Amino acid sequence: MNTKTPIPFFLTLIAIIVVSFSGCERAQQVITPGTSISDAMSTIKIGVIQPSGLAPNFTKGAELARAQVNHSGGLLGMQVEFIVMDNQGDREIADPTESVRIAKALIQEEGVVAILGPLLSTNSMQIGPVVTELRRPIITGSSGEKVTSTGEFVFISVAPSSVQGATTAQFALNPDELNAKTAATVRQFGDVYSGAVADAFEEDFQKLGGELVASEVYQHGDRDFSAQLTKIKTAAPDVLLIAGFSPEIPLFVLQARNMGIDATFIGTNGWDEPDKLLGTLDDNAPLEGSYFTRDFSIDSPDAAPFVEAYTAMYMEPPDGPSAWGYDAMALLTLAIRSAGTLEPDAVRDAIANTTDYKGASTISHFDENRHPLKGLTLYTIRDGQIEPYKVVNP
């Protein structure tokens, strides 16, 4: 299914005026005609893989970047067209097999030059070998550090799960912060992101002197967590890392509080779906005082142009997924302009060589694993609202 995000014209114009990509570029770039571009090509097609039930703001962020690109003259003299496909449909969760089918269709049938998304690391890992075999760059909205090991054309626009897990462990142990001595974790069975976050947290928490007193697992779609919470209550942890997604996160928190568990809840970017995180429970009091990491800071001066443009276009503030989508499209734009061609290897190399990028987030460079080195900010839930708390990894 191909979709287009409806955007009122005057809002698009406001957003375009607020930001231009010239302010995001920090590397010398020369635009020259690409010899690999077909003379018959009138538009540049870019695929977007977006699950219908998860973080739709990823596509909205990418769409803002696309609007700015086209307003500034397009790429290599051509306008950019998005081909958006849903890898979830009527399923409960986005499907790896469907993700592979879509990736092949986007490249072989639609002729896209690159792909943005998908979001779940489990899906991205299945797509990696496909895009590498068919030689198309992909910038995913996934954070699993193993995602990029599936192929040399695969990049992530999100801070790796291992970094987020380690950061939360350090924050929990910090005597000036939570000063935790004991911790418990819960993860979603079989999910790449969830496992990576929990593993990193457990490893660092124990390495730094903390005691892991419980490590539990739940299945996607579970609504009764009494078995896991009974064990956690007995262990009485100071902090409880929930490495998962909504609606399981708020439901787990509610049941924990109802059972008398008073641990501080912490999480990472899987929490960053504000509508679901704060829209599942009738009363969000159980979530009060929780913390989670986000690799996008709405208060950052560098992010201000993005925040203003996104808010002007959609009449709501951006969140983490919108920042990942914007950065994915902006990074691809800079790479194509730098390469001066759509030739896949040249675009891939240009993405890998990106330095000092400033857009929705700030990326100093990509490491040898094609992971972005970027800052993390802790957010907290206070008075039923998500608020910035502290920059923990600038």
N, C-alpha and C positions, 0 to 999 in steps of 0.2 A: 504494500500500500504506500503510495506517495502522498505526502502531506506538505502543506505550506502553513507556516504560522501567520495568522491574520494580524496585520499591524496597521492601525490607522496611519494614513499618510503623514499627517502633521506631526504625530509623535515620532515617527521614523525620522522626519526631517530634523526635529529638535535633537534627537539622540545623535544623529550624524554630525550636526554642528558642534555638539559638545566635545566629541572625541574624533581625532583623526589618527591614523596609524603612524603618521610621521612622528608623533610624540612618543610612540612606543619603541621606535627603532633606535638601537644603540650601536649597531654594527654598520660598517660601510657597505652599501648595497648598490649594485649596478644592474639596471634592467636592460636587457638586450633581447632581441627576438630569439625565441627558442626554435632551433632547427627541427626539433622532433614534433612540433605542433602541426597538425594537419591543416592545410589551407581551407578545408571545408568546415573546420571547427568554429562555431560562432559563439559558443559559451563553454565555460569550463565547468564540468560536473564534479561535484564532491558528494560522496555518500555520507549519510548520517544514520547510525543505528541507534534507535531510541526505544527502550521498552515503554509501552503505554502506561504502565502502572508505577513506574519508578522515576523520580527526579526529572520531570518534564522540563525543568528549567535549564538542563544541559543544552537542549536544542534551542531554547530561547536565547541563551547566552551566545551560542554559535551564530544564531540568526542576526543578532545585533552586529557582530563582527562582519558578517557577510554584507549587511546593508551598508556598513561603513566602507568596505572594500569597493562595492559597486558604485557608491557615490563618488569615490575618489578616482574612478576610471577603470575599475576592475583589475584583473591580473593579466599581465602581458597583453593589454589592450582588449581583453574580453571580459564580459560579465560572468559572474559566478552564479551557478544554479545549484541548489541543494536537492538531492534525491533522498528523502527521509523514509526509512522503513522501520516497522515495528517488529521487534523480535520476541514479543510477549503474546500479543493477540488475546485470546480468551483464557490463556493459561494463568495459573496463580503466580508464576514467576517467569522471567525471561528464560528462554530455552537455548542451551548450547547448540543443539542440532539445527534449530531454526536460524540461529545466529550464523552458522557456517553457510547454510543455504543462501541467506541474504547477502553475505559477503561475496559469495561467488556470483550472485545475480547482479550486484552492484558493479562488479568489475567486468564480468563477461558480457552482460546484457545491456547495462546502462552506460558502460564506458567511463566510470568515474576515475579521476586521476589520483584520488586519495579518499580515505575514510576517517570520519570522526566518530568516536564511540567504539564499542558499546560501553556500558557502565559497570556491570558486574564482572569481577575478575575471572570468575568461573567461565563466563562466556568468552571473554577476551582471550583466554588461553587456548580455546578451541579455534578461534579465528586466526591466531598468530601464524600457524603453519600455512594457512590458506593464502593470506595476503603476501607472505614471503615467497611462496611458490609462484604466485601470479604477479609478484613484484609491484606492489602498491603500498606506499607509506600509510600507516594508520596511527592516529594519536587517540588513544582511548581515554575514557573517563574513569578508568579503573586505578586502584592503588596497590594491587598485589604485586610485590616486587618480582615474582616469578613470571609475570605476564610477558615481560620483554624477552625472557629466555626462549620464547617459542619462535622467534624469528628476528632477523636483522632489520626488518622494516617496521618493527613494533616499538612505539613510544607510549609512555603514560604522561598525562598532564597533571597528575595528582601526586602529592607527596607519598612515597612508598609506605605501605602498611607497617613495615618493620620500624620505620622511623617514628611513626605515630604511636605505635605500641610502646616503644622505648621511651618516648617523651612523656607519655602518661605515667609510666612507672617512676620516672625521675621526679615528676611533679608530686605524685602520691607520697613518695618518701621524703621529700624536702621538709626539713624541720620548720621552715618558715611558711609552709603551705599546709598540706594535709597531715604531715608528720605521721604517716601510716607505718605500722609495724607488721601488719598482716594483710593479706589480700586474697580474694577469690576471683575467679573468672568464669564466664559462661560464653560459649561460642555456638554458632550455627553449624550443625553437622554438614560436612562436605563442601562448605563454601570456602573458596580460596582466600578471599579477603579476610573473613572472620578468623580463620585459622592462623593466618600470618600475624594479625594484630594480637591475638591471644598468646601465641608463641613468643613473640617479641616482648610483650609485657611481662610474661612469666619469667623469661630468661633474665631480663634486666632487673626486675624487681628482686629476684633472688641473688643475682650477682652483686647487687648494691647493698645487700644485707637484710632485705625483707624476707618474710616467711609466707610462702604460698600455702594456704590452708584448705583450699577447695578448687577444683577445676571441673566444671560441668558442661554438658552439651545438650542442646535442644534441636528439634527438627523444625524446618521452615513450616509455618502454618500452625504450629502448636499454640494452644491458648491456655493450657493448664500446666503450670510450672511448679506445682507443689512438690514433686519428687526432688527436683534440683534444689529448690529453696529450703526444703527440710534439711538437707545436708549442709547447705550454706549457713543456715541459722545455727546449727550445732557448732559449726566452725567459728562463728562470730567474727568475721573479718572486719578490719577497719575500712577497707575500700572494696568495691565490687565492680570489676570491669565487665561491661556488657558489650561484647564484640558481635554486633548483629545489626538488624534493621528494624524500622517501624513497619507494622504496629507491634511487633513482638517486644521492642524496647519498653515503651510505656506500660504495656500490659504486665511485663515482668516486674517493672518497678512498683506498680500498684500492688501486685500480689506480695512482693517482698515487704513493703510497708505494712500491709494488712497482717502479715505473719510476725511482725515485730522486729524485722531486720532494720537496724539503724545505720548500716554502712553508708559511706558516701559513694554515690554512683558516678562512674567515669566511663567515657567512651571516646571514639574517634570519628572519622568522617562518615561512617555509616549512620550516625545520628543526624547528619546534616540534611534532613528533609523537614523543615520547620512545620509545614502544613500537617504532616503525618505525626511528627513527634509531639506537637502541641494540640493536634486535632483528634486524637484517638480517645482520650479520656474526657469525661464530663467535667472533671476537676483535676487540674494539673499540679495540685499541691504535692503529690508524691515525687514529682520531678524536681521540686525546688531544691536548689543547692547542688545540683548535678553539674558536671563539667565534661566538655568534649573538645577535641581538637578540630581545627579548621585551618586549611592552608590558604585561606583568603581572609584578609582583615578588612572589614568594612570601614574602619577608621583610618586606614593607611593613606597618607597623602598621595602615594604613588597610585593607589587604586581609585582615587577620587574621580578622575574623568570617567572611568568605567561605571562607577556607582551612579554618577549623575546621568549618564547616557542610558543605562539600563532602567533606572527609575523613571526617566522621561518617556521611554518607549513602552514600558509595561505597567506604569503606575503602581509599582511595588518595589521594595528594595531587593537587591540580589542576594543569593545565598551561595553556598559552596558549589553545588552542581552548575549553576549559571556561570560561575567564574571558570570552572573547568571547561565548559563548552566554549566560552569566549576565548580563553587562552589557547585551546586546541586550534580554533580557526585562525586566530591571530598568529600563532606560531607557524602554521602552515603557510599563511600569507607571506610572512617574512621570508620563509625558506624558498618559496617559489620566486619571489622577487629577487632574492639574493642569487639563486641559481640561474635566473633568466631563462628558464626552460621548465617544461613539465616532465622531462626525462626522469623516471622514478629514482634511479640511483643518485642522481644529482640532487633531487629534492630531499631524499633521505639523508644524504651527507650534510646538506645545508641545515636541516633540523638539528642533527647531532652537533653541529658546530655553533649553534646559537649561544650567544653569551649576553649577559646583562639585559635580559628581557624584562620590561616593565609593562604590564597590562592590567588584568584583573588581579593577578598575583605577580610576584617578583621571582624570577628564576636566574640564578647566577650563571648556570650552565647545565648541560646534561652530562652525567658521568658515563663511564665505559659501558654501563648496563642500560643506557638510554633512560635513566631515571632523572627527573628534574631535581636540582638542589634548590630548595625554596623554603621560606620561613613557615612556621606554624604559630597559630594563635590559639590560646585556650578561651573558650566561651563558657559562660555559666548561665543557668536558668534562674532568674530572679524575678519575683512578683509575676510569674507566669510568662515572662518574656525571655528571649535569648539575647544576651548581652556580651560584648567583648570583656574578657577578664584580664588577660595578660599575654603579651608576646613572649613565647618561651623558646623560640628557635628562630631568631631574626635572619 
